Amino acid sequence: MGGMVVLVSYRSLPEHADTAAREIGALIATVQSLEPCCGGITMLQDAIDPARITLIERWPSQEAFLGPHMQQPHIQAFIQSAGAFLAAPPEISFWNPVSGA
């Protein structure tokens, strides 16, 4: 599959791990229903530290993620509300799939 893999690593406030998982899950559902260029999102929760949540997202390009996606009203609303349950802004990294691997 072409495109790019985006890893988004969240750390929730320790007492808000359940809230973070619920809110991020709801955001994923919204993104996948409203943003057709998103190639899919998988949410992982650390088996030992549930305050750590990582998303594996597929996008056509880094520009598609940082540009149109980040400007969506649902993303902006999430950023505004996330301080109530996240310890810090997420770490975002961009990865190219290696063909043949």
HELIX and SHEET records of a PDB file:
HELIX    1   1 PRO A   14  HIS A   16  5                                   3    
HELIX    2   2 ALA A   17  LEU A   34  1                                  18    
HELIX    3   3 GLN A   62  ALA A   64  1                                   3    
HELIX    4   4 PHE A   65  HIS A   69  3                                   5    
HELIX    5   5 PRO A   73  SER A   81  1                                   9    
HELIX    6   6 ALA A   82  ALA A   84  5                                   3    
SHEET    1   A 4 ILE A  41  GLN A  45  0                                        
SHEET    2   A 4 ARG A  52  TRP A  59 -1                                        
SHEET    3   A 4 MET A   4  ARG A  11 -1                                        
SHEET    4   A 4 GLU A  91  TRP A  95 -1                                        
END                                                                             
